[in-house]
Amino acid sequence: MGDEHAVVYEIVADGVLTEGSRSTLRGMGLAASTRPDGSVVLRGEFAGLAELNDVIFSLEDLGLGLVSVRQIP
């Protein structure tokens, strides 16, 4: 991540962020926060769809369920 052609995406998930999942997400270059409604917001830069898919596919392993994905202009 951090490529000059990277695109920023916001991923919204449901579930609970543990210290372990926060650490894993930081290692993937993602910023993680929790909204007042309890949903988890992940934001990061992705050089391509393969990187984005890797994060999406890892959500289940982190105990999170995908709600939405959107590109941030």
PAZAPA-4460 file (N, C-alpha, C; in steps of 0.05 Angstrom, whole numbers, plus 32768, in hexadecimal, padded with zeros to 4 digits):
% residues 73
    n_x    n_y    n_z   ca_x   ca_y   ca_z    c_x    c_y    c_z   seq   type   mol
   8011   7FE9   8000   8000   8000   8000   8012   8019   8000     1      M     A
   8007   8030   7FF9   8017   8048   7FF8   8022   804D   7FDC     2      G     A
   8019   803E   7FC8   8021   8041   7FAC   8017   805C   7FA1     3      D     A
   8026   8068   7F8F   801D   8081   7F83   8003   8080   7F74     4      E     A
   7FFB   8068   7F6C   7FE2   8064   7F5E   7FCC   8058   7F70     5      H     A
   7FD1   8059   7F89   7FBF   804D   7F9D   7FA4   805D   7F9E     6      A     A
   7F90   804E   7FA4   7F75   8059   7FA7   7F6D   8055   7FC4     7      V     A
   7F60   8069   7FD0   7F57   8067   7FEB   7F3B   805B   7FEC     8      V     A
   7F37   8047   7FFD   7F1D   803B   8001   7F15   803C   801E     9      Y     A
   7EFB   803D   8022   7EF0   803B   803D   7EDF   8022   803E    10      E     A
   7EE5   8011   8051   7ED7   7FF7   8054   7EC8   7FF9   806F    11      I     A
   7EAE   7FF4   806E   7E9E   7FF3   8086   7E98   7FD6   808C    12      V     A
   7E9B   7FCF   80A6   7E97   7FB3   80AE   7E87   7FB4   80C8    13      A     A
   7E7B   7F9D   80CF   7E6F   7F9A   80E9   7E80   7F86   80F9    14      D     A
   7E7F   7F89   8113   7E8F   7F78   8124   7E9D   7F88   8139    15      G     A
   7EAF   7F7C   8148   7EBD   7F89   815D   7EDB   7F89   8157    16      V     A
   7EE8   7FA0   8159   7F05   7FA2   8155   7F13   7F9A   816F    17      L     A
   7F23   7F86   816E   7F33   7F7F   8185   7F4F   7F8B   8181    18      T     A
   7F5F   7F8A   8196   7F7B   7F95   8192   7F89   7F85   817D    19      E     A
   7F84   7F6A   817C   7F91   7F5A   8168   7F88   7F61   814B    20      G     A
   7F6E   7F66   8148   7F65   7F6D   812D   7F6E   7F89   8126    21      S     A
   7F6F   7F9C   8139   7F7A   7FB6   8133   7F97   7FB5   812A    22      R     A
   7FA7   7FA4   8138   7FC3   7FA1   8131   7FC6   7F95   8115    23      S     A
   7FB6   7F81   810F   7FB7   7F75   80F4   7FB0   7F89   80DF    24      T     A
   7F9B   7F99   80E4   7F92   7FAD   80D0   7FA7   7FC3   80CD    25      L     A
   7FB4   7FCB   80E2   7FCA   7FDF   80E0   7FE0   7FD3   80CF    26      R     A
   7FE6   7FBA   80D3   7FFB   7FAD   80C3   7FF4   7FAB   80A6    27      G     A
   7FDB   7FAD   809F   7FD2   7FAD   8083   7FD0   7FCA   8079    28      M     A
   7FD8   7FDD   8089   7FD8   7FF9   8080   7FBD   8007   8083    29      G     A
   7FAB   7FFC   8093   7F90   8007   8096   7F8D   8016   80B0    30      L     A
   7F7E   802C   80AE   7F76   803A   80C6   7F5A   802F   80CD    31      A     A
   7F56   8029   80E7   7F3D   801D   80F0   7F30   802E   8105    32      A     A
   7F16   8032   8103   7F08   8040   8118   7EEC   8034   811B    33      S     A
   7EDF   803A   8131   7EC4   8030   8136   7EB1   8048   8137    34      T     A
   7E9B   8046   8129   7E87   805B   8128   7E75   8058   8141    35      R     A
   7E66   806D   8148   7E54   806B   815F   7E3F   8055   815D    36      P     A
   7E38   804E   8144   7E24   8038   8140   7E31   801D   8143    37      D     A
   7E4B   801C   8148   7E59   8002   814C   7E66   7FF7   8133    38      G     A
   7E61   8003   811C   7E6E   7FF9   8104   7E8B   8001   8103    39      S     A
   7E9B   7FF1   80F5   7EB8   7FF4   80F3   7EBE   8001   80D8    40      V     A
   7ECE   8016   80D8   7ED6   8023   80C0   7EF4   801F   80BC    41      V     A
   7EFB   8014   80A5   7F17   8010   809D   7F1D   8022   8085    42      L     A
   7F33   802F   8086   7F3B   8040   8070   7F58   803B   8069    43      R     A
   7F5D   8038   804F   7F79   8034   8046   7F7C   8038   8029    44      G     A
   7F95   8038   8020   7F9C   803B   8004   7FA2   801F   7FF9    45      E     A
   7F98   801A   7FE0   7F9C   8001   7FD3   7FA6   8005   7FB7    46      F     A
   7FBC   7FF7   7FB0   7FC8   7FFA   7F96   7FB7   7FEC   7F80    47      A     A
   7FA5   7FDB   7F88   7F95   7FCD   7F75   7F7F   7FBD   7F82    48      G     A
   7F6E   7FB1   7F72   7F58   7FA2   7F7E   7F61   7F89   7F8C    49      L     A
   7F78   7F7E   7F85   7F82   7F66   7F93   7F87   7F6D   7FB0    50      A     A
   7F94   7F84   7FB5   7F99   7F8C   7FD1   7F7F   7F90   7FE0    51      E     A
   7F6B   7F9D   7FD3   7F51   7FA2   7FE0   7F44   7F87   7FE6    52      L     A
   7F44   7F75   7FD3   7F38   7F5B   7FD7   7F45   7F4C   7FEE    53      N     A
   7F60   7F4E   7FF1   7F6D   7F41   8007   7F62   7F4A   8022    54      D     A
   7F5E   7F64   8025   7F53   7F6F   803E   7F36   7F65   8041    55      V     A
   7F26   7F67   802C   7F0A   7F5E   802F   7F08   7F41   8037    56      I     A
   7F19   7F30   802B   7F18   7F13   8031   7F23   7F0E   804D    57      F     A
   7F33   7F20   8059   7F3E   7F1B   8073   7F2B   7F25   8089    58      S     A
   7F15   7F33   8082   7F03   7F3D   8096   7EF7   7F27   80A7    59      L     A
   7EEF   7F11   809A   7EE2   7EFB   80A9   7EF6   7EEF   80BD    60      E     A
   7F0F   7EED   80B6   7F23   7EE2   80C9   7F26   7EF5   80E1    61      D     A
   7F20   7F0E   80DE   7F22   7F22   80F3   7F08   7F25   8103    62      L     A
   7EF4   7F15   80FB   7EDA   7F16   8109   7EC9   7F2D   8101    63      G     A
   7ECE   7F38   80E8   7EBF   7F4E   80DE   7EAF   7F46   80C6    64      L     A
   7E97   7F52   80C2   7E87   7F4D   80AB   7E86   7F66   8099    65      G     A
   7E89   7F61   807F   7E89   7F77   806C   7E6D   7F84   806A    66      L     A
   7E6C   7F9F   806B   7E54   7FAE   8068   7E55   7FBD   804D    67      V     A
   7E6A   7FCC   8049   7E6D   7FDB   8030   7E8A   7FE2   802A    68      S     A
   7E8F   7FE8   8011   7EA9   7FF1   8007   7EA4   8008   7FF5    69      V     A
   7EB3   801E   7FF9   7EB1   8034   7FE6   7ECC   8042   7FE2    70      R     A
   7ECF   804B   7FC9   7EE7   805A   7FC2   7EE4   8076   7FCC    71      Q     A
   7EFA   8081   7FD8   7EFA   809C   7FE2   7F08   80AE   7FCD    72      I     A
   7EFB   80C2   7FC3   7F07   80D3   7FAF   7F1F   80E3   7FBA    73      P     A
***
